[in-house]
Amino acid sequence: MKYVHYQVEGQHQLGIQLEKGILPLHVLESALPDGIRLPHTVMELLETKMLHTSLEHLLHHHLSEYENSLLTEDQVQWLPCIPHPGKIICIGLNYRKHAAETNMPEPETPVVFSKFSDSVTAHLADIRIPESAKQLDYEAELCMVIGQIAENVSKENALDYVFGYCTANDLSARDLQMRTSQWLLGKTGAGFAPLGPYLVTADEVGNPNQLGIRAYLNDRQVQSSNTSDMIFHCDELIHYLSRHMTLQPGDIILTGTPEGVIMGLPESERQWLEAGDQVTIEIDRLGRLTNTFVR
């Protein structure tokens, strides 16, 4: 299932992305079996049990009854698919070829840092480049969305704690990031964590360690890899993190970026993001996330 979080006429809504458009969840209210309540927020969606099976059955047998309620993408204003994440946990240097392009050794344990929750923004949102940032860079990333409390979980069971996945861009002001040994300043500016457009449930994604991942700068492909190049795969990351902190529903994990970032180029070839640039991140089965940069 592909869930979307959007706004129409000032009202925040949840919907399902279908082949022909977006189906608002609220139109299904009267058709669900007794005792099943539709979620009204993304957090309620994460906590809802057995909803997806009921919706899949309903759509399979009665979709034609709701086709007049479908919205086209140009009718909605996209919102972050996870609007208020509890924790934004990021993993650095987690692709072998990315570590190589930055002349850094492959880490022996995951490199963990964070962003603040107000850094999230949506598909098609403009992102303002801070005046203090002179070296803004893109980072295509797979984002895992935690769906239940995870504490000391095994690697074998780790992916059972994932509700779904989305496309993300771990924007990084390299001059601020490298100012000290702590990366936070360059990682958590306003809009530095675009998420979306869809929150895709884990059952629809399948193996997250075998997904193509790409980035485009002004329609020119700049990153092209596969999550199989991760040093620490998704199950390993959840196992590791859950040994050191309690993961809660609504926490998100950005799993690192492959080679092709601006910082990985020779200094003479680096052209940092500027006003007017457009970056699109694309991951197999998860869709395309696009943002434009402004001053």
C-alpha positions as CSV (number, residue, x, y, z in Angstrom):
1,M,0.0,0.0,0.0
2,K,1.2,3.5,-0.8
3,Y,0.0,6.1,1.7
4,V,0.1,9.8,1.1
5,H,-0.2,12.8,3.4
6,Y,-1.4,15.9,1.7
7,Q,-3.4,19.1,2.0
8,V,-6.5,20.2,0.2
9,E,-8.2,23.5,0.9
10,G,-6.2,23.9,4.1
11,Q,-7.2,20.4,5.4
12,H,-4.6,17.8,6.1
13,Q,-5.7,14.4,4.8
14,L,-4.4,10.8,4.4
15,G,-4.9,8.9,1.2
16,I,-3.9,5.9,-0.8
17,Q,-2.0,6.3,-4.0
18,L,-3.6,4.2,-6.7
19,E,-2.8,3.8,-10.4
20,K,-5.5,6.3,-11.4
21,G,-5.0,8.9,-8.6
22,I,-5.2,9.5,-4.8
23,L,-8.1,8.0,-2.9
24,P,-8.9,10.0,0.3
25,L,-9.2,7.6,3.2
26,H,-12.2,9.4,4.6
27,V,-14.4,8.3,1.7
28,L,-14.1,4.7,2.8
29,E,-15.4,5.4,6.3
30,S,-18.8,3.9,5.8
31,A,-17.6,0.8,4.0
32,L,-15.3,-0.6,6.5
33,P,-16.4,-3.4,8.9
34,D,-17.8,-2.4,12.3
35,G,-15.1,-1.8,14.8
36,I,-12.4,-0.6,12.3
37,R,-11.7,3.1,12.6
38,L,-9.9,4.9,9.9
39,P,-6.7,6.8,11.0
40,H,-6.8,10.6,10.8
41,T,-3.1,11.2,11.3
42,V,0.1,9.5,10.2
43,M,0.8,8.4,13.8
44,E,-2.6,6.8,13.9
45,L,-1.8,5.1,10.6
46,L,1.4,3.6,12.1
47,E,-0.5,2.3,15.1
48,T,-3.5,0.8,13.2
49,K,-3.7,-2.9,13.2
50,M,-5.1,-5.0,10.4
51,L,-6.2,-1.9,8.4
52,H,-4.2,-2.7,5.3
53,T,-5.8,-6.1,4.8
54,S,-9.3,-4.6,5.1
55,L,-8.5,-1.8,2.7
56,E,-6.9,-4.1,0.2
57,H,-10.0,-6.3,0.2
58,L,-12.3,-3.3,-0.1
59,L,-10.4,-1.8,-3.0
60,H,-10.1,-5.1,-4.8
61,H,-13.9,-5.6,-4.8
62,H,-15.3,-2.1,-4.8
63,L,-12.8,0.3,-6.3
64,S,-15.1,1.3,-9.2
65,E,-17.5,2.7,-6.6
66,Y,-14.9,5.3,-5.5
67,E,-13.3,6.3,-8.8
68,N,-15.3,9.6,-8.8
69,S,-13.5,10.5,-5.5
70,L,-10.0,10.1,-6.8
71,L,-7.7,13.2,-6.7
72,T,-5.0,13.9,-9.3
73,E,-1.6,14.9,-8.0
74,D,-2.0,18.5,-9.2
75,Q,-5.1,18.9,-7.0
76,V,-3.1,18.3,-3.7
77,Q,-0.3,20.0,-1.9
78,W,2.1,17.3,-0.7
79,L,3.0,17.1,3.0
80,P,5.9,15.1,4.5
81,C,4.9,11.5,4.6
82,I,6.1,11.4,8.2
83,P,5.3,15.0,9.4
84,H,6.5,14.8,13.0
85,P,9.1,12.0,13.4
86,G,10.0,11.2,17.0
87,K,13.7,10.6,16.1
88,I,15.5,11.2,12.9
89,I,18.5,8.8,13.0
90,C,21.0,9.1,10.2
91,I,23.8,6.7,9.2
92,G,26.9,8.2,7.6
93,L,29.4,6.5,5.3
94,N,27.2,3.5,4.8
95,Y,27.9,2.7,1.1
96,R,31.3,1.3,0.1
97,K,31.7,3.4,-3.0
98,H,30.7,6.5,-1.2
99,A,33.3,5.9,1.5
100,A,35.9,5.4,-1.2
101,E,35.0,8.6,-3.1
102,T,35.4,10.7,0.0
103,N,38.8,9.0,0.9
104,M,37.4,7.7,4.2
105,P,37.9,4.2,5.6
106,E,34.8,2.0,5.7
107,P,33.5,2.2,9.3
108,E,33.7,-0.9,11.5
109,T,30.4,0.1,13.3
110,P,27.6,2.3,12.0
111,V,28.3,6.1,12.0
112,V,25.2,7.5,13.8
113,F,24.1,11.2,13.8
114,S,20.8,13.0,13.8
115,K,18.6,15.7,12.5
116,F,15.9,17.7,14.3
117,S,12.3,16.8,13.5
118,D,11.5,20.3,12.1
119,S,14.0,19.7,9.3
120,V,11.5,17.5,7.4
121,T,9.7,18.9,4.3
122,A,7.6,17.6,1.5
123,H,7.8,16.5,-2.1
124,L,7.8,19.6,-4.4
125,A,8.5,22.0,-1.5
126,D,11.0,24.8,-2.1
127,I,14.0,24.6,0.2
128,R,15.7,27.8,1.2
129,I,19.5,27.7,1.2
130,P,20.7,29.3,4.5
131,E,22.8,32.4,4.1
132,S,25.5,30.7,6.2
133,A,25.7,27.6,3.9
134,K,28.1,28.0,1.0
135,Q,28.5,24.3,0.2
136,L,25.1,22.6,0.0
137,D,25.1,19.0,-1.2
138,Y,22.4,16.4,-2.0
139,E,22.3,12.8,-0.6
140,A,19.9,10.2,-2.0
141,E,18.8,7.9,0.8
142,L,16.4,5.1,1.7
143,C,14.4,6.0,4.8
144,M,13.0,3.3,7.1
145,V,9.9,4.1,9.2
146,I,9.6,2.3,12.5
147,G,6.1,0.9,13.2
148,Q,6.4,-0.6,16.6
149,I,8.6,-0.4,19.7
150,A,12.0,-2.0,19.0
151,E,14.4,-2.7,21.8
152,N,17.3,-5.3,21.7
153,V,15.8,-6.9,18.6
154,S,17.6,-9.6,16.7
155,K,18.9,-9.1,13.2
156,E,16.7,-12.0,12.0
157,N,13.5,-10.2,13.3
158,A,14.6,-6.6,12.8
159,L,12.6,-5.9,9.6
160,D,9.4,-6.9,11.3
161,Y,9.6,-3.6,13.2
162,V,9.5,-1.5,10.0
163,F,6.1,-0.2,9.0
164,G,7.3,1.0,5.6
165,Y,9.8,3.0,3.6
166,C,10.1,6.3,1.8
167,T,12.5,8.3,-0.4
168,A,14.6,10.9,1.4
169,N,17.3,13.5,0.7
170,D,19.8,14.0,3.5
171,L,20.8,17.5,2.6
172,S,24.2,18.6,3.9
173,A,25.9,21.9,4.2
174,R,29.4,20.6,3.9
175,D,31.2,23.7,5.2
176,L,29.0,23.7,8.3
177,Q,29.2,19.9,8.7
178,M,33.0,19.8,8.7
179,R,33.4,22.8,10.9
180,T,33.8,20.5,13.9
181,S,33.8,16.8,14.6
182,Q,30.1,17.0,15.2
183,W,28.1,17.0,11.9
184,L,24.8,18.3,13.3
185,L,25.1,22.0,12.3
186,G,25.4,21.1,8.6
187,K,22.7,18.5,8.6
188,T,19.6,19.9,10.3
189,G,18.7,23.2,8.6
190,A,15.1,24.0,7.7
191,G,14.0,21.7,4.9
192,F,17.2,19.6,5.1
193,A,15.2,16.3,5.3
194,P,12.7,16.0,2.4
195,L,10.6,12.9,2.7
196,G,8.1,11.3,0.3
197,P,6.0,11.5,-1.7
198,Y,4.7,8.1,-0.6
199,L,5.0,6.0,2.6
200,V,5.1,2.5,1.1
201,T,4.3,-0.4,3.4
202,A,7.0,-3.0,4.0
203,D,5.1,-5.8,2.4
204,E,4.9,-3.9,-0.9
205,V,8.7,-3.1,-0.9
206,G,10.0,-6.6,-0.2
207,N,13.7,-6.8,0.4
208,P,15.0,-3.2,1.2
209,N,18.6,-4.4,0.6
210,Q,18.0,-4.8,-3.1
211,L,16.6,-1.5,-4.3
212,G,18.0,0.8,-7.1
213,I,18.7,4.3,-5.8
214,R,19.3,7.4,-8.0
215,A,19.6,11.2,-7.8
216,Y,19.2,13.8,-10.6
217,L,20.4,17.3,-10.5
218,N,18.5,19.5,-13.0
219,D,17.6,16.2,-14.9
220,R,21.2,15.1,-15.1
221,Q,21.8,11.8,-13.3
222,V,24.4,12.2,-10.6
223,Q,23.9,9.2,-8.4
224,S,23.1,5.6,-9.4
225,S,23.6,2.6,-7.1
226,N,21.8,-0.1,-5.3
227,T,21.1,-0.5,-1.6
228,S,23.0,-3.8,-1.8
229,D,26.2,-1.6,-1.7
230,M,25.4,-0.7,2.0
231,I,28.1,-1.6,4.5
232,F,25.4,-2.2,7.2
233,H,22.1,-3.3,5.7
234,C,18.7,-2.4,7.0
235,D,18.2,-5.3,9.3
236,E,21.7,-4.8,10.8
237,L,21.0,-1.1,11.4
238,I,17.8,-1.8,13.4
239,H,19.5,-4.6,15.3
240,Y,22.4,-2.3,16.2
241,L,20.4,0.8,17.0
242,S,17.9,-1.1,19.1
243,R,20.7,-2.3,21.4
244,H,21.6,1.4,22.2
245,M,18.2,3.1,22.2
246,T,14.5,2.3,22.1
247,L,13.0,2.8,18.7
248,Q,9.5,4.1,18.7
249,P,6.7,4.1,16.2
250,G,7.2,7.2,14.0
251,D,11.0,7.2,14.4
252,I,12.8,7.2,11.0
253,I,16.2,6.0,10.0
254,L,18.0,7.5,7.0
255,T,20.3,4.7,5.9
256,G,23.2,6.5,4.1
257,T,23.9,7.7,0.5
258,P,25.8,6.1,-2.4
259,E,28.6,7.6,-4.4
260,G,28.0,10.6,-6.6
261,V,27.6,13.5,-4.1
262,I,29.3,16.8,-4.8
263,M,31.7,16.4,-2.0
264,G,33.1,13.3,-3.7
265,L,34.2,15.2,-6.8
266,P,37.7,16.8,-7.2
267,E,37.6,20.3,-5.6
268,S,38.0,21.9,-9.0
269,E,34.8,20.2,-10.2
270,R,32.5,20.9,-7.2
271,Q,29.5,23.1,-8.0
272,W,27.4,23.3,-4.9
273,L,23.7,23.6,-5.0
274,E,22.4,27.0,-6.0
275,A,19.1,28.8,-6.1
276,G,17.1,27.5,-9.0
277,D,18.6,24.0,-8.9
278,Q,16.2,21.1,-8.8
279,V,17.1,17.7,-7.2
280,T,15.1,14.5,-7.7
281,I,15.7,11.4,-5.6
282,E,14.3,8.1,-7.0
283,I,14.2,4.7,-5.4
284,D,12.7,1.5,-6.9
285,R,9.1,0.9,-5.7
286,L,9.1,4.1,-3.6
287,G,8.7,6.9,-6.2
288,R,10.4,10.2,-7.0
289,L,11.0,13.0,-4.5
290,T,11.7,16.4,-6.1
291,N,12.6,19.7,-4.5
292,T,13.7,23.1,-5.8
293,F,16.2,25.4,-4.0
294,V,15.8,29.1,-3.4
295,R,17.5,31.9,-1.6
